[in-house]
Amino acid sequence: IRVGVMTSPGNVEIREVLKPQPSPGRVLVRIEACGICTTEQRIFNGAQAWERFPYVGGHEAVGTVEAIGPDTETDVQIGDRVALFSATCGYCFNCRRGQSSKCQNRDAFWEHEGLWGTWGFAEYRLVRPRGLQSIAREIPLELAALAEPLSCAVHGLRRSHIELGDEVVVIGAGTMGLLNALVFTARGAVVTVLDLLESRCQRALDAGVARAFVPDQTTAGRIDELTAGRGPNAVVVASSSSKAYAMGRSLLTPLSQLLAFAAVYPSNHDSIDWSQIHRSELALVGAVSSDIEDIQIAGKLISNRMLNLSSVIETLMPFDRIAEAMVLSVRPDTYRVILQM
């Protein structure tokens, strides 16, 4: 089988290894497509230090169940289309209290034929059943491959406790910012997107977001006017920029919350005014990865075509052009690049 291997930052190649065989407690999935996530982009361009090469990246994968190993309890069947996730154990402390995104035994990485990684950039992978979510067969591959990033946006939504009619500001209209804007809109929130690129703002409007504009010195006043002086109920920062977080904090009003959806690279050490948080009863909420409930919701949203997900797709490229696809994916004006196996 073919595997996309990152040998060092900026270098990726296709190698051939033996096809994995079904094993107890595992499902063999023939991968059909995989998105190039922000994590892979940062490892590839060197923005995020990575501890182990060679590395088989890719964790936004979708494929077909080809075989089920012995002694494997699962409701998926051979021939089902499934999205792949890092499997949670279901029995650790965090899993049992419904917080599986912090599973203490999460099965995110896999090693085969001496190659280690998340293994979405490959033609086959063995997966624990809890790492699979069924997707309707008629959904196009490039949309089905969005299940994992969509589940992360759903996780942020569920962490925020936003209600129908609430005002939400999303800072950053890249792939993940736009997915956040779409799920908050589907929840019934009135979403305003802020991005430095006019083209991204227009893409958000075309996708169905209520408002989108390029921020400037009048932004705080404009948000105040749009929200009838109340300010946003939540600000979602989906940009890996200290300036984006500074803007987010400046838009907070009493009883509002800031959802920290993006990591900042390199790490920042911004000061926080704890007295302001105390006096205004502000909430700071982080969101990363997804719980198993978020994964199920993402599967239903995709299978029932409930969101305009085509708005976050840049292009679908054949697997043998993975090096070219990686270079394209790290461009700041590029949305999600999907590899087709």
N, C-alpha and C positions, 0 to 999 in steps of 0.2 A: 504494500500500500504506500501511497505518497503522504509525506509529512512536511509541513512548512516549519523549518528550524531557524530560529534567530541565533546566530553564532556570536554576535556582539552587537552593540548599538550601531544601527545603520546597515547591518548586514543580515540578510535572510536568504535561505536557499531551500530547495526541495530535495529531500532524501527519500529513499525507499527502505522500508523495514517490513518484517513479517507481519501479517495480519493477526491481530489478537483473536484469541479463541474464547468462547463463552466460559465463564467460571462461576462457581457457586456464589449466589447473592448478587450477581451482576447481569446487566442487560447489554448486549452488543448492538450498538447503533451505527448505521452507515450514515455518516455526516454528509449532508447535501449542501449546506451553506453556512457561513459564519461571518458575522460582522467584525470589523476591526475596531475594538473598543478604545476609549481614551487611555486606559492602562497600557495596552500594547503600543499605542502611539507614543506615550511618554518613555517607555522602555526603549523603543526604536530610535527616538531622537535624542536620547540620553538625558532627558529632563528628570527622569526618575531612576535613581540608582537601583540596579538589580543584582541580586546576590548569586545567581546561578545561570551560567551558560554552558552548553547550548540549551536553548529554551524553546519549547513548543507552546506558543501562545494561543489565544482565541478562546473566549468563553461566552460568545453570543451565537451559539450553534443551534442548528435544527437539522433533524435527519429522520430516518426511518428505522424502526425496530427490526433488526434482522434475525436475532436469536436471543433466547432467554436461558441463562445458565441454570443448572440444577439447584434445587432448594432455594429458589428465588420467589419471594412473595411479592406479586405486583399485579395491578389491574390492566397494565398495558399489554397489548397483544402483538404478535409478529405482523408487520405491515402497517402499524400505527405510525403516524407522523408525530414526532415529539420534539420539544425544545429541551435543551440540556442546561442543567444548573449544577452548582456545587451542592452535593447531597448533604443534608443534615442527618444527624443520628436518630433523633426522635426520643431519646431517653435521657440526655444530660439535663442538668438543672435548668438551663435556659430554654431548651426545647420544650420541657414539660410545663414551663410557665408561659408558653406561647411567644417566646422571643427567639425563634430559631435562627434569625440573622446573626445571632451571637452564639451559635452552636459551638460547644467546646470540642467537638470531634468532626468538624466540617470537612468534607471530602472534596476539596477544590482542585487539588493537584493529583496527577497520575504519572507513573513512570512505566515505560514499555521500551524494550530494546535499548535501554540505556539513555533514553530521551525523556526528560522530565518537563512537566508544565500542565497547563489547563487543557491542552490537547483539542481545542476546537479547530485549529489549522491542520486538520488531518482527515483522512477518508473514513477512519473508523475509530471508535473509542468505547471502552467498557465503562458503564455508569451504574451506580447504585440506584435502585428504583425511586428513592425519594428525590433524586436529582432529575426526574423526568416530568414533563407536563405535556399532556396531549394537546395538539393543535389541529384544527380542521384541515383535512387533506386539500380542500379546494383553495386554501389561502396561498397566495404567491409566496415562493421561498423567501424573497427579500423582506417581506413583511413578517413572516413567521420567525425569521431570525432576530426580530426585535423584541422577542418575549423577555429575554433577560434584562436588557436596559429598561424596558417598560416596567418590569416588576420593581426595579429600583425607584422609579418615579412614583409608582403606586405606594411603595413603602414610605416615601417622603410625605405623600398625601395623608396616609393613615397616621403618621407620626404627628401631623400638624393639627388634626381635629378641625379642619375647615368645614364650614356649613354652607348650605344653599344661600346664595346672595352675598357671601362675604367678599371683601376686596383683597386681592392677592397681587403683589408685584413680583415678577420673576426677572432677575437680573442675569442676563446671558441668554442668547437665543441660538446657541449651538445645538447639537443633537440632544443632549440631556436637558438643556434649558427648555427647548421646544417640547420635549416629551412631558416635562413637568407642567408646562403651560397647557398642554392638551388634557392631561388628567385632571388638573384643577378646574379647567373649563367644563369637562364632563361631570365633575362633582357639583357644578352649579355656581362656582365662584366667578366673579367678574375679574378677569385677568388682564393686567397691564404688563407688557414685556418691555424691558429696556436693554438695548444693545448698541454698541458703538458703530455697527455697520448697518446702514440704511437697508441694504439688501436682505439682511437677516430679519429686520423689523417687518419688511414687506412679506417675507416668507411666513412669519408668524401670523400676520393678518390674513394671508391667503389660506392658512391652515384652519382659521376660525377663531383665533384669539380676539378678544374684544378690542384691545388697544395695544399699540406698539410704537415706540419712538426712540430716537437717539437722545440719550441724556445730556444735559448741559447745566448751566448754573441756575436755570429756572425750573429744574425737575421737581424739587421739593414742593415748590408752590403749585406746580401743575398737578402733582399727585394730591396735594391738599384740596385743590379745587375739584378734581374729579371724584373725590371721596366725600364731598360736602363737609370738609373740615375735620373729618374723623380720622383720616389716615388709613393705611392698609391694615387689615387684620393680620396679615402675614407677609413677610418678605422672604422670598426664596432666592438664595445666592447659588447660581449654577455656573459660576465662572471662577476659574482657578487664579484669581487675582486679588491681591490685598486691597486694591482700589475698589473692586466690586463689593467687598465686605464693608469697606468704609462707607460706601454709598448706601448699602443696605442698612447699616446702623443709623445713618442720618435720616432715614425714612421712617424709623420706628416711632410710634406714638404710644401713649399709655394703653396697656393691656394687649399690645400687639406682640408678635413673635417673629424671630428670625430663624429660618430653616437653613442650616449650613449643609448644603447638598454637595458642594465641591470642595476637594482638598486644594490647598495652595502649595504650589511648587515654584521655587524652593519655599520651605516652611517659613512662616512669618511669626512675629512676636508682638502683634498689636496689643496695646493696652485696652482694657475694658473698664468702663466706668461702672463699678458695682453699685455705687449709690444711685445712679440712674436706673439700673435694673430693679433695685429695691423700691425706689419711690414710684416708678411708673409701672411696677408689676409686669415687667417684660419677661418673655420666655425665650431662651436660646435652646434650639433643638437641633441635634445632628441626625443625619440620615445616610446610611451607607448599606449597600447590598439589599437583601429582601428576605422577609419571612416566607414560610411555605404558603401562607394565606395570600400574600402579595403575588406569588407565582401563579396560584390558581386564578386570581382575578385577572392577571395579565393574559393568561390563556383564554379566558372567556371574552375579554375585550377584543383580542385579535380574532378569535374564531367567529365572533359575531359582527366583525367589521364596525366597531363602535367608535373608532378614532380615525382621523385622517393621517395615518402613519406614513403614507407615501411622501409626506412633506419633509420627513427627516432622512430620506434616502438620497444619496448622491448618485451612486451607480452600482451596478452588479458586474463583477469582473471574474473571469475564469481563474481557477486556482493556480494555473501555471504562470500567471502574471502577478504572483503574490508580492514580489519585490517592488514592482511598479505600483501596486495597490497600496503598499505601506507608505511609499513616498507621497502618493496622492492624499492619503488619509491624514497626514500630519499638517497639511496646509490649513491655515486658519479659516479659510473661506469654504472648507469642504465639510459636507455632512457625512452621514454614515456610508462607508464603502463596504459592500458585502461581497465576500468571496464565494463563488459557486464551485463546488467540487466536481 
